[in-house]
Amino acid sequence: MEGEPKVEVNEELMKYEHFDQEGIVDKYKDLAEKYDEMLEEVVGYPDPVKICEALLKVGIPKDAPICDFGCGTGLMGKYASDPELFAKASSESLDAPFSNITGIDASPEMLEKAQSRGYTKLSEVFLGAGQFPADLEGKFDVAVSSGVLAHGHVSAELFDEKLRCLRKSEADDDKRYIIFTTREEYLDTLGYGEKLKQLEDEGKIKYEDKLTFTRYQNTTDKEVSRFKPVEVSCFIYKANV
């Protein structure tokens, strides 16, 4: 049928199923080569752009230290560091690049692809497993992630690690944030909502806003493996640590 993706495309996208923590490094080694093509071009993946829009919404300075959790091939850095490219993907305007982004990910193959995408530093880190490096603690104003909080990729302990990486707030108007994208249903099914409520009850974070959008939007008129348009939110929490 005209407009349907090629068989080899569907076969490639089948690799995105059945994630688990134990084999995630090998999984992403296999995905690294065609990751950008499959997500951005074939199915549609606006999450990195929405992260940048959230940074603009809360007024993060362009030179603020930002940590991109699960940066993968560096899609967030690609848009955050290139105002012209960002303008083509968003209705918002980025007047200057974000110039101080550190990317962390468990996949060395993904990190290799991220090297040319505006990051000041890249580190191999296995997230949500009690292995967060001490040299990244207390260094950042904002901790972001796009696409990490899905399919049980990482545990809810990721939120503790995000808070640990932030610099101490010294005033009420300090811009310390954790920003992330996920499907709202995962707040319940994967325990993320329970963890966020715990941190709110402890006074460590406060919900501020969210941006809702459609992920996999390119699959509206065609069947692409298991992918179909889904509603996703980019959550913005102010940190009080």
C-alpha positions as CSV (number, residue, x, y, z in Angstrom):
1,M,0.0,0.0,0.0
2,E,1.3,3.5,-0.9
3,G,2.6,5.4,2.1
4,E,3.3,2.2,4.1
5,P,6.9,1.9,5.4
6,K,9.2,-0.7,3.9
7,V,9.4,-4.1,5.4
8,E,13.0,-3.5,6.6
9,V,11.9,-0.4,8.4
10,N,9.3,-2.3,10.4
11,E,11.9,-5.0,11.1
12,E,14.3,-2.3,12.4
13,L,11.6,-0.8,14.7
14,M,10.9,-4.2,16.2
15,K,14.2,-3.8,18.0
16,Y,12.6,-1.1,20.2
17,E,10.4,-3.6,21.9
18,H,11.1,-5.6,25.1
19,F,13.4,-3.3,27.1
20,D,14.8,-4.4,30.4
21,Q,17.5,-3.0,32.7
22,E,19.7,-6.1,32.6
23,G,20.3,-6.0,28.8
24,I,19.8,-2.3,28.1
25,V,23.5,-1.5,27.2
26,D,23.5,-4.3,24.6
27,K,20.1,-3.2,23.4
28,Y,21.2,0.3,22.7
29,K,24.5,-0.9,21.1
30,D,22.3,-2.6,18.5
31,L,20.0,0.5,18.1
32,A,22.7,3.2,17.9
33,E,23.4,3.1,14.2
34,K,19.9,3.9,13.0
35,Y,18.4,5.4,16.2
36,D,18.0,9.0,14.9
37,E,16.6,7.9,11.6
38,M,14.0,5.6,13.1
39,L,12.8,7.9,15.8
40,E,12.9,11.4,14.2
41,E,12.3,10.6,10.6
42,V,10.1,7.5,10.6
43,V,7.9,7.6,13.7
44,G,8.4,11.2,15.0
45,Y,10.0,12.1,18.3
46,P,9.6,15.7,19.4
47,D,10.6,15.0,23.0
48,P,14.1,16.7,22.8
49,V,12.5,19.8,21.3
50,K,9.9,20.0,24.0
51,I,12.7,19.8,26.6
52,C,14.3,22.8,25.0
53,E,10.9,24.6,25.0
54,A,10.5,23.9,28.7
55,L,14.0,25.4,29.4
56,L,12.9,28.5,27.6
57,K,9.5,28.6,29.5
58,V,11.1,28.7,32.9
59,G,13.8,31.1,31.8
60,I,16.9,29.0,32.2
61,P,20.0,31.1,31.4
62,K,21.8,30.0,28.2
63,D,25.1,29.3,30.1
64,A,23.4,27.5,33.0
65,P,24.9,24.0,33.7
66,I,22.4,21.4,32.4
67,C,22.7,17.6,32.8
68,D,20.9,15.5,30.1
69,F,20.1,12.1,31.7
70,G,20.0,9.3,29.2
71,C,21.2,11.6,26.4
72,G,21.5,8.8,23.9
73,T,22.8,10.1,20.5
74,G,22.4,13.7,21.8
75,L,19.2,14.8,20.2
76,M,18.4,17.3,23.0
77,G,21.9,18.8,22.7
78,K,21.5,19.0,18.9
79,Y,18.5,21.3,19.2
80,A,19.6,23.2,22.3
81,S,22.9,24.2,20.8
82,D,21.6,25.2,17.3
83,P,19.0,28.1,17.3
84,E,18.5,27.7,13.5
85,L,17.7,24.0,13.8
86,F,15.5,24.5,16.8
87,A,13.5,27.2,14.9
88,K,12.7,24.6,12.2
89,A,11.3,22.2,14.8
90,S,9.5,24.5,17.1
91,S,7.2,27.5,17.2
92,E,9.4,29.0,19.9
93,S,12.6,31.0,19.2
94,L,16.0,30.2,20.7
95,D,18.0,33.5,20.6
96,A,21.3,31.9,21.6
97,P,22.4,28.3,22.2
98,F,22.5,26.6,25.5
99,S,26.3,26.3,25.9
100,N,26.9,24.2,29.1
101,I,25.3,20.8,28.7
102,T,26.6,17.5,30.1
103,G,25.3,14.3,28.6
104,I,25.2,11.0,30.5
105,D,24.2,7.6,29.1
106,A,24.9,3.9,29.6
107,S,25.7,3.3,26.0
108,P,29.2,4.1,24.7
109,E,27.9,3.7,21.1
110,M,25.2,6.3,21.7
111,L,27.7,8.7,23.4
112,E,30.0,8.4,20.5
113,K,27.3,9.8,18.2
114,A,26.5,12.6,20.7
115,Q,30.1,14.0,20.6
116,S,29.4,16.6,17.9
117,R,26.1,17.8,19.3
118,G,26.9,20.7,21.5
119,Y,27.8,18.9,24.8
120,T,30.6,20.3,26.9
121,K,31.1,16.8,28.5
122,L,29.9,13.3,28.0
123,S,30.0,10.5,30.6
124,E,29.1,6.8,30.6
125,V,26.7,6.4,33.5
126,F,24.2,3.6,34.3
127,L,21.2,5.4,35.6
128,G,18.8,4.4,38.4
129,A,21.0,1.6,39.8
130,G,22.9,3.2,42.6
131,Q,25.9,3.9,40.4
132,F,25.6,7.7,40.1
133,P,29.2,9.2,40.1
134,A,30.1,11.5,42.9
135,D,31.9,13.9,40.6
136,L,28.6,14.8,39.0
137,E,26.8,15.6,42.3
138,G,26.0,19.3,43.1
139,K,27.1,20.6,39.7
140,F,24.0,21.5,37.7
141,D,21.1,23.9,37.7
142,V,18.8,21.7,35.7
143,A,18.4,17.9,35.2
144,V,16.5,16.9,32.0
145,S,15.6,13.6,30.3
146,S,13.6,12.7,27.2
147,G,12.3,9.2,26.6
148,V,14.2,7.6,29.5
149,L,11.1,7.2,31.7
150,A,9.4,4.6,29.7
151,H,9.0,0.8,29.4
152,G,10.9,0.3,32.7
153,H,14.2,1.6,31.3
154,V,15.1,3.0,34.7
155,S,13.6,2.9,38.2
156,A,12.0,5.8,40.0
157,E,15.3,6.3,41.8
158,L,16.3,8.3,38.8
159,F,14.6,11.3,40.4
160,D,16.9,11.0,43.5
161,E,19.9,11.1,41.1
162,K,18.5,14.1,39.4
163,L,18.2,16.0,42.7
164,R,21.7,14.9,43.7
165,C,23.2,16.4,40.6
166,L,21.7,19.8,41.3
167,R,23.6,22.7,42.9
168,K,22.2,23.9,46.2
169,S,19.6,26.5,46.0
170,E,20.5,29.7,47.9
171,A,17.4,31.8,47.3
172,D,13.7,31.2,46.5
173,D,14.1,32.5,43.0
174,D,17.0,30.2,42.1
175,K,16.3,28.3,38.9
176,R,16.8,24.7,39.9
177,Y,14.6,22.3,37.9
178,I,14.1,18.7,37.0
179,I,12.4,18.4,33.6
180,F,11.4,15.2,31.9
181,T,9.0,13.7,29.3
182,T,6.9,10.6,29.8
183,R,3.4,9.3,29.2
184,E,1.1,10.2,32.0
185,E,0.0,6.5,32.4
186,Y,3.6,5.7,33.4
187,L,3.3,7.8,36.5
188,D,1.0,5.1,37.8
189,T,2.1,1.9,36.1
190,L,5.9,2.4,36.6
191,G,5.8,4.1,40.0
192,Y,7.0,7.5,38.9
193,G,4.0,9.3,40.3
194,E,4.4,7.8,43.7
195,K,8.1,8.8,43.8
196,L,7.3,12.4,42.7
197,K,4.6,12.7,45.4
198,Q,7.1,11.4,48.0
199,L,9.6,14.1,47.0
200,E,6.9,16.8,47.0
201,D,5.7,15.7,50.4
202,E,9.3,16.0,51.6
203,G,9.5,19.5,50.2
204,K,12.3,18.7,47.8
205,I,10.4,19.5,44.6
206,K,7.2,21.4,43.6
207,Y,5.2,20.8,40.4
208,E,5.2,23.9,38.2
209,D,3.9,23.1,34.8
210,K,3.7,20.7,31.9
211,L,3.7,20.8,28.1
212,T,1.5,18.2,26.4
213,F,2.2,17.0,22.9
214,T,2.0,14.0,20.5
215,R,4.8,11.5,20.1
216,Y,5.1,9.2,17.1
217,Q,3.1,11.8,15.2
218,N,4.5,10.6,11.8
219,T,2.5,7.4,12.1
220,T,-0.9,9.0,11.9
221,D,-1.7,7.7,8.4
222,K,0.3,4.5,8.4
223,E,1.0,1.5,10.5
224,V,4.7,1.4,11.6
225,S,5.5,-1.7,13.7
226,R,3.9,-1.2,17.1
227,F,4.1,2.6,16.9
228,K,1.1,4.9,16.9
229,P,0.5,8.5,18.0
230,V,0.4,8.8,21.8
231,E,0.0,11.8,24.1
232,V,3.1,12.7,26.1
233,S,3.8,15.4,28.7
234,C,6.9,17.3,29.4
235,F,6.8,17.9,33.2
236,I,8.5,20.8,34.9
237,Y,9.3,20.5,38.7
238,K,11.1,23.2,40.6
239,A,13.7,21.8,43.0
240,N,14.1,23.0,46.5
241,V,17.2,21.2,47.4
